[in-house]
């Protein structure tokens, strides 16, 4: 239990006494699952999976109060201390990659290795590009810019009746599908857009409409030598994130013929190998 009412769900897997590694899931609004253990050789790591505040099985479910990037970073270190680890390695995927970067900035003394997969850096131009990519997909909701339509959906997901929330969740999910070029049957989306999806999408929009709590201080971040980025070149926002980092520092990056999905075979195999790399002294 945190000091501000949030109760974090976690699981521990692998080999006690091996290299401790924390997995940071995507989202915001995602959750960890046993599928994420595919990234690891369980013989080599002491693995902590956790649902970020408001996400998955953490309580209160979907809570927006006291929910921002900085507090999620503090949660990571609170878990490290809970388990008694002096130092941890961190694997962050998608949104989790930005949390991993932020953790390294705030607690450099506590980090062994950082692995960033399907990178997402929420610098303002990248967030605007994401809005523009969603523009066509959200055009059926209401006139105006994608940002204003996202605000309308957020208002409905926060204050609307259950039926209105259900329809708003469907619109957001369809927009995401259109942006990524995926097609899913309407009946499947209808079934998926339940109360859990409503809370997850509302949390995602909470972060999105707040610019993912990116600040001017984030313009000056740096990554240590034990940081590795694994990135698919078909992932537009991920590649924009790579370029943004390269303008500021030297980075270790492995580019693959893949998209944003970290479970694509090329990315998955590369992550499993990369996690076993030696620490640079």
ZIUR-V363796 format. One record per residue. N is the residue number from 0. PSI is psi in radians with two decimals (999 if undefined). OMEGA is omega in whole degrees, -180 to 180 (none if undefined). Layout:
<<N PSI OMEGA> <N PSI OMEGA>>
This chain:
<<0 2.28 176> <1 3.04 -179> <2 -0.14 -178> <3 0.72 170> <4 -0.29 -177> <5 2.41 177> <6 2.07 -172> <7 2.33 175> <8 2.37 177> <9 2.76 173> <10 2.63 178> <11 2.26 -176> <12 3.01 175> <13 -2.47 -171> <14 1.93 177> <15 2.38 -179> <16 -0.24 176> <17 -3.10 -179> <18 2.13 179> <19 2.33 179> <20 2.32 178> <21 2.29 176> <22 2.25 -180> <23 1.97 -173> <24 2.97 -180> <25 -3.03 -179> <26 -2.19 -7> <27 2.60 -179> <28 -0.02 179> <29 -2.81 179> <30 2.83 175> <31 2.77 177> <32 2.94 179> <33 -0.37 177> <34 -0.50 -178> <35 -0.27 176> <36 -0.23 177> <37 -0.37 180> <38 -0.26 -168> <39 2.59 162> <40 1.90 -172> <41 -0.33 179> <42 -0.37 -170> <43 -0.16 -171> <44 2.60 169> <45 1.82 -163> <46 2.30 174> <47 2.07 171> <48 2.41 177> <49 2.61 173> <50 2.22 -179> <51 2.84 -175> <52 2.32 -177> <53 -0.11 -173> <54 2.66 170> <55 -2.08 -177> <56 0.06 174> <57 2.63 -175> <58 2.60 -6> <59 2.41 -177> <60 2.23 177> <61 0.17 -177> <62 2.24 -179> <63 -0.44 180> <64 2.49 -179> <65 0.79 -180> <66 1.76 178> <67 3.06 -175> <68 -0.80 -177> <69 -0.70 -180> <70 -0.59 175> <71 -0.65 177> <72 -0.74 178> <73 -0.60 178> <74 -0.67 180> <75 -0.80 -178> <76 -0.55 176> <77 -0.68 177> <78 -0.69 177> <79 -0.79 -180> <80 -0.64 179> <81 -0.71 -179> <82 -0.14 178> <83 0.44 178> <84 2.26 174> <85 -0.77 179> <86 2.65 178> <87 2.68 164> <88 2.71 -176> <89 2.28 173> <90 1.99 180> <91 2.30 -179> <92 2.27 178> <93 -2.13 177> <94 -0.63 179> <95 -0.42 178> <96 -0.64 179> <97 -0.66 175> <98 -0.68 178> <99 -0.73 177> <100 -0.80 -179> <101 -0.65 179> <102 -0.75 179> <103 -0.61 179> <104 -0.73 -173> <105 -0.55 -176> <106 1.01 -178> <107 -0.54 -178> <108 -0.27 -174> <109 0.11 -172> <110 2.24 172> <111 -1.15 -179> <112 2.59 176> <113 2.20 177> <114 2.13 -176> <115 2.13 -174> <116 2.37 -178> <117 1.12 -168> <118 2.53 171> <119 1.98 173> <120 2.07 -174> <121 0.84 174> <122 2.65 -169> <123 -0.74 -179> <124 -0.60 179> <125 -0.67 178> <126 -0.71 177> <127 -0.70 179> <128 -0.65 177> <129 -0.73 176> <130 -0.81 -178> <131 -0.64 179> <132 -0.52 179> <133 -0.16 -170> <134 -0.88 -179> <135 -0.67 -177> <136 -0.50 -178> <137 0.04 -173> <138 -0.35 -178> <139 -0.20 -174> <140 -0.99 -177> <141 2.67 179> <142 2.83 178> <143 -3.10 -178> <144 2.82 178> <145 -0.63 -180> <146 -0.75 179> <147 -0.60 178> <148 -0.65 176> <149 -0.67 177> <150 -0.69 178> <151 -0.75 178> <152 -0.72 179> <153 -0.73 179> <154 -0.74 180> <155 -0.75 -179> <156 -0.40 180> <157 -0.76 -170> <158 -0.17 -175> <159 2.92 174> <160 2.90 -178> <161 -0.66 180> <162 -0.77 178> <163 -0.71 179> <164 -0.70 179> <165 -0.82 -179> <166 -0.65 179> <167 -0.71 178> <168 -0.70 179> <169 -0.76 180> <170 -0.74 180> <171 -0.77 -180> <172 -0.69 178> <173 -0.67 178> <174 -0.72 178> <175 -0.73 179> <176 -0.76 -180> <177 -0.71 -179> <178 -0.67 -177> <179 -0.02 179> <180 0.24 -180> <181 2.65 175> <182 2.23 178> <183 2.46 -180> <184 2.49 -179> <185 -0.65 -179> <186 -0.59 178> <187 -0.75 178> <188 -0.70 178> <189 -0.79 -179> <190 -0.61 -177> <191 -0.53 -174> <192 1.04 180> <193 -2.97 -177> <194 -0.56 178> <195 -0.72 178> <196 -0.68 178> <197 -0.82 -179> <198 -0.70 -179> <199 -0.74 -180> <200 -0.70 177> <201 -0.71 179> <202 -0.73 177> <203 -0.79 -180> <204 -0.57 175> <205 -0.79 178> <206 -0.78 -176> <207 -0.82 -177> <208 -0.29 174> <209 0.29 179> <210 0.45 -179> <211 0.41 177> <212 0.52 175> <213 2.36 -178> <214 2.94 179> <215 -0.55 179> <216 -0.49 -179> <217 -0.30 178> <218 -0.35 -173> <219 0.37 -178> <220 2.85 176> <221 2.70 -180> <222 2.46 -178> <223 3.07 -174> <224 -0.32 -179> <225 0.48 177> <226 2.28 178> <227 2.33 177> <228 2.31 176> <229 2.00 -166> <230 2.32 174> <231 2.34 -175> <232 -0.23 177> <233 0.01 179> <234 1.74 -171> <235 -0.88 -176> <236 -0.53 175> <237 -0.74 179> <238 -0.60 174> <239 -0.64 178> <240 -0.72 177> <241 -0.80 -179> <242 -0.69 180> <243 -0.76 179> <244 -0.73 -178> <245 -0.48 177> <246 -0.29 -173> <247 -0.35 -174> <248 2.91 170> <249 2.34 180> <250 2.65 173> <251 2.06 -173> <252 2.33 174> <253 2.02 -179> <254 2.35 -176> <255 2.71 174> <256 1.47 -176> <257 2.98 177> <258 -2.55 -176> <259 -0.33 -175> <260 1.96 -177> <261 -0.20 178> <262 -0.01 172> <263 2.49 -170> <264 -0.74 -178> <265 -0.73 -180> <266 -0.80 -177> <267 -0.82 180> <268 -0.70 -179> <269 -0.69 179> <270 -0.80 -179> <271 -0.72 178> <272 -0.74 -174> <273 -0.59 -178> <274 -0.41 -178> <275 0.05 -178> <276 2.68 179> <277 2.63 177> <278 2.32 177> <279 2.27 -178> <280 999 none>>
